[in-house]
Amino acid sequence: MKIAIFFGTETGNAEMLAEDIATGLEAEHETSLADLADSSPEDLKVAELNVIVCSSYGEGELPASAKPFAAQLADSQPDLSDVRFAIFGLGDSEYAETYGFGSMKLAELLVARGARALDERPVHDAASADLPEDVALPWVTAIIDGLAT
Ligand SMILES: Cc1cc2nc3c(=O)[nH]c(=O)nc-3n(C[C@H](O)[C@H](O)[C@H](O)COP(=O)(O)O)c2cc1C
């Protein structure tokens, strides 16, 4: 399957996780990896599945590298009705009031443009003992298996 992996990051954690996902999938799939800062909404129309890893920053805001992409979504109002995506958030429950808000905001912007969100939208909690890749790889594999059946 053609799978495009994107990340939105402030300090690099989402990029590292996106790289882990790409490495985990590349043996069986045709993968690409890109920073949302270098991407436009049209880039979501290329692959059969878009996997997005996005953190939260500030007070539940998008991380810096996702902000220009979000602005393009709002400004250019692209039709994303043929796009499907799965989004994985990185957050920290110490920020109790805004936990996981960054990935949630990005998902809402995509859905507002017609894109279809696959699955729930998990958020990895930096305060937990789990490693993000141990959560994200089974999650993405289950989504791909679900699409293949
Ligand atoms: C200044 C700062 C603000 C943050 N704000 C939030 C927040 O509002 N909600 C949340 O869930 N996580 C928040 N986090 C946690 C980050 O999302 C988490 O550390 C994540 O792994 C960062 O990933 P990145 O390096 O890809 O940006 C914040 C972290 C920092 C350092």
The ligand as an SDF file (V2000), in Angstrom:
LIG
                    3D

 31 33  0  0  0  0  0  0  0  0999 V2000
    6.2040   24.1460   26.5090 C   0  0  0  0  0  0  0  0  0  0  0  0
    5.4410   22.8720   26.2920 C   0  0  0  0  0  0  0  0  0  0  0  0
    4.0550   22.9310   26.1290 C   0  0  0  0  0  0  0  0  0  0  0  0
    3.3120   21.7570   25.9540 C   0  0  0  0  0  0  0  0  0  0  0  0
    1.9410   21.8320   25.8570 N   0  0  0  0  0  0  0  0  0  0  0  0
    1.2160   20.6840   25.7790 C   0  0  0  0  0  0  0  0  0  0  0  0
   -0.2090   20.7320   25.7590 C   0  0  0  0  0  0  0  0  0  0  0  0
   -0.8350   21.7890   25.8120 O   0  0  0  0  0  0  0  0  0  0  0  0
   -0.8690   19.5470   25.6520 N   0  0  0  0  0  0  0  0  0  0  0  0
   -0.2420   18.3400   25.6140 C   0  0  0  0  0  0  0  0  0  0  0  0
   -0.9050   17.3090   25.5410 O   0  0  0  0  0  0  0  0  0  0  0  0
    1.1250   18.2710   25.6180 N   0  0  0  0  0  0  0  0  0  0  0  0
    1.8570   19.4060   25.7020 C   0  0  0  0  0  0  0  0  0  0  0  0
    3.2330   19.3410   25.7360 N   0  0  0  0  0  0  0  0  0  0  0  0
    3.8780   18.0270   25.6510 C   0  0  0  0  0  0  0  0  0  0  0  0
    4.3970   17.7510   24.2290 C   0  0  0  0  0  0  0  0  0  0  0  0
    3.3330   17.5880   23.3130 O   0  0  0  0  0  0  0  0  0  0  0  0
    5.2470   16.4700   24.2680 C   0  0  0  0  0  0  0  0  0  0  0  0
    6.4040   16.7220   25.0380 O   0  0  0  0  0  0  0  0  0  0  0  0
    5.6310   15.9870   22.8820 C   0  0  0  0  0  0  0  0  0  0  0  0
    6.3700   14.7930   23.0050 O   0  0  0  0  0  0  0  0  0  0  0  0
    6.4670   17.0080   22.1220 C   0  0  0  0  0  0  0  0  0  0  0  0
    6.6720   16.5100   20.8250 O   0  0  0  0  0  0  0  0  0  0  0  0
    7.4990   17.3340   19.7190 P   0  0  0  0  0  0  0  0  0  0  0  0
    8.9310   17.2960   20.1530 O   0  0  0  0  0  0  0  0  0  0  0  0
    7.2850   16.5400   18.4540 O   0  0  0  0  0  0  0  0  0  0  0  0
    6.9340   18.6920   19.6260 O   0  0  0  0  0  0  0  0  0  0  0  0
    3.9760   20.5010   25.9180 C   0  0  0  0  0  0  0  0  0  0  0  0
    5.3680   20.4570   26.0740 C   0  0  0  0  0  0  0  0  0  0  0  0
    6.1000   21.6180   26.2650 C   0  0  0  0  0  0  0  0  0  0  0  0
    7.5960   21.5250   26.4660 C   0  0  0  0  0  0  0  0  0  0  0  0
  1  2  1  0
  2  3  1  0
  2 30  2  0
  3  4  2  0
  4  5  1  0
  4 28  1  0
  5  6  2  0
  6  7  1  0
  6 13  1  0
  7  8  2  0
  7  9  1  0
  9 10  1  0
 10 11  2  0
 10 12  1  0
 12 13  2  0
 13 14  1  0
 14 15  1  0
 14 28  1  0
 15 16  1  0
 16 17  1  0
 16 18  1  0
 18 19  1  0
 18 20  1  0
 20 21  1  0
 20 22  1  0
 22 23  1  0
 23 24  1  0
 24 25  2  0
 24 26  1  0
 24 27  1  0
 28 29  2  0
 29 30  1  0
 30 31  1  0
M  END
$$$$
